[in-house]
Amino acid sequence: MYISIRTTIFWNIFLLMALAVGLISIVVFRITEREMFKQRTLAGELIFSSIETNLSHMLTQNPDIIKDPSPESELQSLLSSYVERDICRQIFFLDNRQTVIAHSDKNKTGQFLPDIDVMQAVKLKSVYKKVVKGSPVSGPQLIISGPVEMQGQKAGFLKAEFPLYKVNQSITKASKIIFAYILFDAVILIAFGTFLLSRYLLNPVKKLIKLTEHISEGNFDSTPLCFSNSNEFGKLSTALKAMSEKITEEKDKIQEQFHALERKNLQLREAQKEIIQSEKLASIGRLAAGIAHEIGNPAGIILGYIHMLKDSDTTEKERLDYLDRMESESERLNTIIKDLLDYAQPSSREIQKINLNEIIKSTYSLISYQKEFNNIKLVFHFDNALPDLYANEKQIKQLIVNLVLNARDAMPGGGTLTFSTSTDRTEEEDKIVCTVTDTGEGIAPENQGKVFDPFFTTKQQGKGTGLGLSNVHRIVELAGGKISFSSTRGKGTAFTIIFPVIRI
């Protein structure tokens, strides 16, 4: 669902203004409420002070009121008048023994009336005041109590309760007016702000979008938009034009570099292919002597049987037996030559599904014709549940050949050559782990950092090309794997290859 930036900005401004209106309203309401209660409290204090002054003057003129309180006394009438005029909700005067001398409720005159607020005034020895919420009907009230003096002596205590419901009414009325003004201002600000944003932000953005779309489509000839250079949009438009011109120049350069890289890459692939093939041919040469010896045995046997077949004294049964033996030796010759020719063929780029255990066995059978392997003990530790590997079969065979020939050269007096395979399974991916371990001389510490370098060799001139382990490293990388080794001088070397398994 597409939502325009205009709509997004409008609703964001609306939400911000709504939040601002709410916060400002709360603050204004609280300040107004506090100030009104403050003014009403000051007014209540003034009224209380006035009542206290009148009461003190009346007691000075007629001290007998305290000695003989009466519901019809002048003092009683004074206090009742404040209630009748809705100035006080309740008012009363107690003597020092907390006996009611006068009360807005005449029926309580002469009664003992212990009052908490009066006690607070006694404790403070001054005027005590507080605001209480009151009941839902009566509303909040201001309570003031304090001592009344007569001729410099404390004659008693006065307590008055002033209703504050009118303050609440005033606050409610003022709140409605304030909210209406704030809401009106918010609507004006939203409308005017949206108009300004559309004019000075959204319209230029639309033009810039068109310019960038032209650039993305490859149209780098678009002219800058008509913006004033004094603002950011004008500068951005000019910068986009300059960028498009720069992109055009860089695009032409990249095209030239791309074609040059393609040519170099093609040459590199051909060179890589030639290096791998040359190392393969070199390894074939190293295998030739052993294979020639292996071919010589069945060839000599066949030649002997041919001479025996020429003998006229040979019976038909013997002739058939000689022919069977010759056929068996011929098949052996054919297998050896076929394996060698198959290994010698150039590797294609085709990726096949292969079983690494079988590749190791078949490759080793090709190498085992070497007489140097007569003193080498071969050990296999294969994982029979090894998953299939997706790689180039001929390259993997060449990898095994190179590692085995290196191991053979490291054990001139014989030793043990161990092949082990296993599966490393995790939640992320499965891996095939192949380890080739010999018990040879090991690699000198100073040479361990250079074993995979092309043309690096410690063998005598003419004994090696220095490309064996370099090609091993390259073949492993082409298969998406990793190779590492550990070697101890005099104890042997172990090469560990990790291939990724493609999950299907």
KEBA-204025 format. One record per residue (C-alpha): x negated, y negated, z. Coordinates in Angstrom, 2 decimals, always signed. Example, Ala and Ser with C-alpha at 12.3 -4.5 7.8 and 13.67 -1.06 7.14 Angstrom:
BEGIN
-12.30,+4.50,+7.80
-13.67,+1.06,+7.14
END
This chain:
BEGIN
+0.00,+0.00,+0.00
-1.50,-3.31,-1.13
-1.30,-6.22,+1.32
-2.46,-9.58,+0.01
-4.91,-11.69,+1.97
-2.28,-14.44,+2.09
+0.11,-12.14,+3.95
-2.68,-10.94,+6.22
-3.75,-14.49,+7.08
-0.14,-15.59,+7.65
+0.57,-12.77,+10.10
-2.76,-13.26,+11.84
-2.03,-16.97,+12.26
+1.48,-16.12,+13.40
+0.22,-13.67,+16.03
-2.45,-16.11,+17.21
+0.08,-18.93,+17.47
+2.55,-16.66,+19.25
-0.15,-15.69,+21.71
-1.18,-19.34,+22.11
+2.46,-20.41,+22.61
+2.91,-17.71,+25.24
-0.27,-18.60,+27.11
+0.32,-22.37,+26.92
+3.93,-21.90,+28.04
+2.86,-19.83,+31.03
+0.20,-22.36,+32.01
+2.57,-25.34,+31.58
+5.36,-23.57,+33.47
+3.05,-22.75,+36.35
+1.62,-26.25,+36.51
+5.12,-27.78,+36.31
+6.42,-25.40,+38.96
+3.51,-26.11,+41.25
+3.81,-29.88,+40.85
+7.59,-29.84,+41.44
+7.20,-27.72,+44.56
+4.40,-30.01,+45.69
+6.59,-33.09,+45.23
+9.51,-31.42,+46.96
+7.24,-30.41,+49.84
+6.03,-33.99,+50.21
+9.61,-35.20,+50.11
+10.58,-32.61,+52.78
+7.70,-33.75,+54.97
+8.80,-37.36,+54.67
+12.40,-36.43,+55.55
+11.20,-34.33,+58.49
+9.05,-37.21,+59.71
+12.04,-39.56,+59.40
+14.29,-37.17,+61.33
+11.62,-36.75,+64.00
+11.28,-40.54,+64.36
+15.06,-41.01,+64.71
+15.26,-38.12,+67.15
+12.43,-39.51,+69.28
+14.04,-42.97,+69.33
+17.40,-41.47,+70.31
+15.86,-39.41,+73.12
+14.03,-42.49,+74.43
+17.31,-44.41,+74.67
+19.29,-41.49,+76.16
+17.04,-38.98,+77.98
+20.09,-37.21,+79.47
+20.80,-35.48,+76.14
+18.10,-32.92,+76.94
+19.40,-32.34,+80.47
+23.03,-31.91,+79.41
+23.31,-30.73,+75.75
+26.81,-31.06,+74.29
+28.25,-29.97,+70.88
+29.81,-33.43,+70.61
+26.68,-35.42,+71.33
+25.32,-38.14,+69.07
+22.23,-35.99,+68.45
+24.44,-33.13,+67.32
+26.23,-35.39,+64.87
+22.90,-36.66,+63.50
+21.61,-33.16,+62.72
+24.95,-32.03,+61.25
+24.98,-35.00,+58.88
+21.76,-33.81,+57.19
+23.37,-30.43,+56.48
+26.63,-32.01,+55.28
+24.70,-34.21,+52.82
+22.87,-31.07,+51.54
+19.53,-32.48,+52.63
+18.88,-29.53,+54.95
+20.26,-26.03,+54.90
+19.77,-25.68,+58.63
+18.26,-27.93,+61.34
+17.99,-27.67,+65.13
+16.19,-29.12,+68.13
+14.84,-26.99,+71.02
+13.51,-28.13,+74.38
+10.21,-26.89,+75.76
+11.95,-23.75,+77.10
+13.34,-23.04,+73.57
+16.93,-23.83,+74.57
+19.05,-25.29,+71.79
+19.73,-28.97,+72.50
+21.32,-29.67,+69.10
+22.00,-27.41,+66.11
+23.60,-27.87,+62.71
+25.74,-24.94,+63.86
+27.50,-26.39,+66.93
+28.27,-22.94,+68.33
+24.58,-22.35,+69.09
+24.21,-25.42,+71.34
+22.88,-24.49,+74.82
+21.69,-21.03,+73.72
+18.17,-19.65,+74.17
+16.67,-19.37,+70.68
+13.10,-18.03,+70.38
+11.99,-18.94,+66.87
+8.83,-17.67,+65.07
+8.26,-20.92,+63.19
+8.60,-22.96,+66.39
+6.10,-20.64,+68.07
+3.64,-21.29,+65.21
+4.07,-25.03,+65.75
+3.44,-24.52,+69.50
+0.29,-22.60,+68.73
-0.96,-25.18,+66.22
+0.15,-28.11,+68.42
+1.14,-29.85,+65.20
+3.57,-29.62,+62.28
+3.89,-26.15,+60.72
+5.31,-25.67,+57.21
+5.84,-22.80,+54.77
+7.86,-21.88,+51.66
+9.91,-18.67,+51.70
+11.66,-16.99,+48.78
+14.94,-16.67,+50.60
+17.84,-14.59,+49.36
+19.13,-14.47,+45.75
+22.04,-16.66,+46.84
+20.22,-19.28,+48.90
+17.04,-19.34,+46.79
+13.62,-20.53,+48.03
+13.41,-22.78,+51.08
+10.89,-25.15,+52.65
+10.61,-24.62,+56.42
+9.04,-27.33,+58.61
+8.75,-27.26,+62.39
+6.90,-29.51,+64.78
+6.87,-31.16,+68.22
+9.08,-34.18,+69.14
+7.71,-36.71,+71.62
+9.58,-38.93,+74.06
+7.67,-41.80,+75.67
+4.34,-40.09,+74.86
+5.45,-36.75,+76.32
+6.42,-33.63,+74.36
+10.20,-33.37,+74.66
+10.79,-30.31,+72.45
+10.54,-28.94,+68.93
+12.41,-29.70,+65.74
+12.86,-27.21,+62.88
+14.40,-27.98,+59.48
+15.02,-25.76,+56.44
+15.15,-27.62,+53.11
+16.73,-25.82,+50.10
+14.62,-25.69,+46.92
+17.20,-24.32,+44.48
+17.44,-27.72,+42.81
+13.70,-27.52,+42.15
+14.24,-24.15,+40.44
+16.99,-25.65,+38.33
+14.73,-28.52,+37.35
+11.91,-26.10,+36.52
+14.20,-23.95,+34.34
+15.48,-26.99,+32.48
+11.97,-28.38,+32.00
+10.71,-24.97,+30.86
+13.32,-24.75,+28.13
+12.45,-28.21,+26.85
+8.70,-27.51,+26.97
+9.11,-24.15,+25.21
+11.24,-25.71,+22.49
+8.60,-28.39,+21.83
+5.75,-25.86,+21.82
+7.67,-23.54,+19.47
+8.44,-26.41,+17.12
+4.78,-27.44,+17.09
+3.72,-23.83,+16.43
+6.04,-23.55,+13.40
+4.65,-26.81,+11.97
+1.06,-25.64,+12.56
+1.69,-22.21,+10.98
+3.28,-23.72,+7.88
+0.65,-26.44,+7.47
-2.22,-24.05,+8.25
-0.98,-21.49,+5.70
-0.71,-24.23,+3.07
-4.27,-25.45,+3.74
-5.71,-21.94,+3.75
-3.98,-21.14,+0.48
-5.27,-24.29,-1.15
-8.83,-24.36,+0.11
-9.52,-20.64,+0.68
-7.20,-18.21,-1.10
-7.09,-19.89,-4.52
-10.89,-20.18,-4.75
-11.19,-16.56,-3.57
-8.88,-15.42,-6.39
-11.04,-17.21,-8.92
-14.17,-15.66,-7.46
-12.53,-12.22,-7.63
-11.91,-12.71,-11.37
-15.55,-13.72,-11.84
-16.85,-10.66,-9.97
-14.47,-8.41,-11.92
-15.95,-9.75,-15.16
-19.43,-9.04,-13.80
-18.43,-5.51,-12.69
-17.09,-4.85,-16.21
-20.47,-5.82,-17.63
-19.36,-9.22,-18.88
-22.31,-11.27,-17.65
-21.53,-14.26,-19.90
-18.78,-15.66,-17.64
-19.28,-19.35,-16.87
-19.31,-20.68,-13.28
-15.95,-21.66,-11.84
-14.98,-25.32,-11.55
-15.87,-25.84,-7.91
-17.62,-28.75,-6.33
-21.22,-27.96,-5.48
-20.70,-29.76,-2.20
-18.89,-26.76,-0.72
-19.72,-23.08,-0.28
-17.43,-21.84,-3.06
-19.19,-23.97,-5.66
-22.57,-22.77,-4.49
-21.33,-19.17,-4.47
-19.97,-19.52,-8.02
-23.28,-20.87,-9.29
-25.17,-18.15,-7.41
-22.96,-15.47,-8.98
-23.70,-16.85,-12.43
-27.43,-16.85,-11.69
-27.11,-13.32,-10.32
-25.32,-12.13,-13.49
-28.13,-13.55,-15.62
-30.70,-11.87,-13.40
-28.76,-8.59,-13.57
-28.77,-8.79,-17.38
-32.55,-9.18,-17.38
-33.04,-6.40,-14.83
-30.62,-4.15,-16.72
-32.74,-4.41,-19.87
-35.90,-3.72,-17.88
-34.27,-0.75,-16.13
-33.16,+0.67,-19.48
-36.72,+0.46,-20.75
-38.08,+1.99,-17.55
-35.42,+4.69,-17.66
-36.40,+5.76,-21.16
-40.06,+5.68,-20.16
-39.32,+7.80,-17.09
-37.36,+10.26,-19.19
-40.37,+10.70,-21.46
-42.72,+11.03,-18.48
-40.37,+13.46,-16.76
-40.19,+15.60,-19.88
-43.98,+15.60,-20.08
-44.18,+16.43,-16.36
-41.80,+19.35,-16.71
-43.79,+20.70,-19.63
-47.02,+20.27,-17.70
-45.50,+21.94,-14.65
-44.27,+24.81,-16.78
-47.71,+25.19,-18.32
-49.41,+25.14,-14.91
-47.09,+27.82,-13.54
-47.58,+29.93,-16.66
-51.35,+29.45,-16.59
-51.46,+30.63,-12.99
-49.31,+33.58,-13.97
-51.73,+34.45,-16.76
-54.60,+34.07,-14.31
-52.92,+36.49,-11.93
-52.33,+38.87,-14.84
-56.05,+38.79,-15.53
-56.72,+39.63,-11.90
-54.30,+42.59,-12.19
-55.66,+43.79,-15.54
-58.50,+45.94,-14.20
-56.30,+47.89,-11.84
-53.57,+48.38,-14.44
-56.14,+49.46,-17.08
-57.38,+52.10,-14.66
-53.80,+53.16,-13.93
-53.06,+53.41,-17.70
-56.25,+55.40,-18.29
-55.12,+58.35,-16.17
-51.85,+59.16,-18.01
-53.52,+58.35,-21.37
-56.29,+60.89,-20.66
-53.71,+63.46,-19.58
-51.71,+62.97,-22.77
-54.89,+63.23,-24.88
-55.77,+66.51,-23.13
-52.38,+67.98,-23.80
-52.66,+67.00,-27.48
-55.92,+68.98,-27.77
-54.23,+71.92,-26.06
-51.30,+71.76,-28.49
-53.72,+72.05,-31.40
-54.93,+75.36,-30.04
-53.35,+78.15,-32.12
-53.25,+80.48,-29.13
-50.75,+78.25,-27.32
-47.41,+79.96,-26.82
-44.07,+78.30,-27.51
-43.27,+78.16,-23.79
-46.60,+76.48,-23.04
-46.10,+74.04,-25.92
-42.69,+72.96,-24.53
-44.22,+72.55,-21.06
-47.04,+70.41,-22.49
-44.54,+68.28,-24.37
-42.49,+67.70,-21.16
-45.63,+66.67,-19.28
-46.64,+64.35,-22.12
-43.16,+62.77,-22.06
-43.38,+62.23,-18.31
-46.80,+60.57,-18.58
-45.59,+58.48,-21.54
-42.65,+57.20,-19.47
-45.08,+56.34,-16.69
-47.20,+54.37,-19.18
-44.11,+52.65,-20.53
-42.99,+51.62,-17.03
-46.38,+50.12,-16.17
-46.62,+48.20,-19.44
-43.00,+47.07,-19.24
-43.46,+45.73,-15.69
-46.58,+43.84,-16.73
-44.97,+42.39,-19.87
-41.84,+41.41,-17.95
-43.95,+39.58,-15.36
-46.07,+37.92,-18.08
-43.08,+36.41,-19.90
-42.57,+32.63,-19.39
-40.03,+31.82,-16.67
-36.71,+30.41,-17.74
-34.73,+27.92,-15.65
-31.87,+30.35,-15.17
-30.70,+30.87,-11.60
-29.58,+34.40,-10.72
-28.19,+36.20,-7.72
-31.04,+38.38,-6.46
-31.82,+40.56,-3.46
-35.12,+39.44,-1.94
-35.87,+42.87,-0.45
-35.67,+44.53,-3.88
-37.76,+41.78,-5.49
-40.53,+42.29,-2.92
-40.56,+46.07,-3.45
-40.56,+45.91,-7.27
-43.24,+43.20,-7.33
-45.50,+45.08,-4.95
-45.27,+48.19,-7.12
-46.82,+46.13,-9.95
-49.70,+45.02,-7.71
-50.29,+48.35,-5.96
-52.21,+49.72,-8.98
-55.22,+47.67,-7.83
-57.87,+49.90,-6.27
-58.43,+47.24,-3.59
-55.03,+48.14,-2.17
-56.12,+51.69,-1.36
-57.48,+50.43,+1.99
-54.50,+48.14,+2.73
-51.64,+49.46,+4.83
-48.26,+48.18,+3.72
-45.49,+47.55,+6.30
-41.90,+46.51,+5.52
-39.52,+45.05,+8.12
-36.44,+44.33,+6.06
-33.04,+43.04,+7.13
-30.71,+45.47,+5.36
-27.84,+43.00,+5.69
-29.83,+40.23,+3.98
-27.51,+37.97,+1.94
-28.11,+37.35,-1.75
-30.47,+34.57,-2.78
-29.69,+32.28,-5.70
-32.99,+31.50,-7.43
-35.09,+32.19,-10.55
-36.10,+35.86,-10.37
-39.37,+35.55,-12.32
-40.52,+32.59,-10.23
-39.80,+34.47,-6.99
-41.81,+37.43,-8.33
-44.71,+35.12,-9.17
-44.48,+33.68,-5.64
-44.78,+37.18,-4.13
-47.67,+38.10,-6.48
-49.66,+35.00,-5.53
-49.17,+35.57,-1.79
-50.10,+39.27,-2.05
-53.22,+38.58,-4.12
-54.31,+35.93,-1.61
-53.75,+38.43,+1.20
-55.76,+41.06,-0.70
-58.67,+38.65,-1.18
-58.53,+37.79,+2.55
-58.90,+41.50,+3.46
-61.81,+42.76,+1.32
-62.51,+45.59,+3.77
-58.86,+46.57,+4.15
-56.19,+45.73,+6.70
-52.43,+45.53,+7.12
-50.04,+43.59,+4.93
-46.59,+43.07,+6.44
-43.42,+41.87,+4.73
-40.48,+40.93,+6.93
-37.10,+39.41,+6.09
-34.33,+38.21,+8.36
-31.22,+36.03,+8.36
-30.89,+32.87,+10.43
-27.19,+32.09,+10.78
-25.85,+28.83,+12.22
-22.53,+26.98,+12.03
-23.99,+24.52,+9.52
-25.69,+26.96,+7.13
-27.26,+30.39,+6.70
-30.96,+30.80,+5.88
-33.12,+33.65,+4.60
-36.48,+33.86,+6.38
-39.31,+35.74,+4.63
-42.72,+36.22,+6.28
-45.87,+37.60,+4.62
-48.57,+38.42,+7.19
-52.12,+39.72,+6.67
-54.84,+40.70,+9.09
-57.61,+39.07,+7.08
-60.24,+36.44,+7.73
-57.79,+33.58,+8.29
-58.06,+30.00,+7.06
-60.69,+27.69,+8.47
-59.17,+24.82,+10.50
-60.81,+22.20,+8.26
-59.12,+23.73,+5.19
-55.62,+24.26,+6.58
-54.42,+20.82,+5.49
-55.48,+21.44,+1.86
-54.23,+24.97,+1.11
-51.29,+23.72,-1.00
-53.36,+21.15,-2.92
-53.76,+21.90,-6.64
-57.18,+23.29,-7.66
-58.34,+23.70,-4.07
-60.09,+27.05,-3.55
-62.79,+28.49,-1.29
-63.55,+31.34,-3.71
-66.59,+31.52,-5.93
-66.45,+29.94,-9.37
-64.56,+32.16,-11.78
-62.81,+34.05,-8.96
-59.80,+31.75,-8.66
-58.09,+28.70,-10.16
-56.95,+27.00,-6.96
-53.37,+26.89,-8.29
-51.96,+29.97,-6.55
-50.67,+28.46,-3.30
-49.92,+25.16,-5.05
-47.52,+27.01,-7.37
-46.10,+28.94,-4.42
-45.29,+25.62,-2.75
-43.75,+24.25,-5.98
-41.61,+27.38,-6.57
-40.30,+27.29,-2.99
-39.30,+23.64,-3.40
-37.57,+24.39,-6.74
-35.50,+27.02,-4.89
-34.56,+24.41,-2.26
-36.61,+26.11,+0.46
-39.50,+25.28,+2.79
-42.85,+27.03,+3.35
-45.21,+26.88,+6.31
-48.08,+28.96,+7.64
-50.02,+29.75,+10.76
-53.56,+31.06,+10.71
-56.16,+32.11,+13.24
-59.75,+32.50,+12.20
-60.70,+36.20,+12.23
-57.15,+37.41,+13.00
-55.16,+36.66,+9.87
-52.57,+34.39,+8.29
-48.76,+34.39,+8.21
-46.81,+32.50,+5.52
-43.15,+31.81,+6.41
-40.66,+30.90,+3.68
-37.12,+29.70,+4.44
-34.54,+29.80,+1.66
-31.03,+28.29,+1.96
-28.08,+30.60,+1.39
-25.19,+29.31,-0.71
-21.92,+30.04,+1.04
-19.11,+31.10,-1.28
END
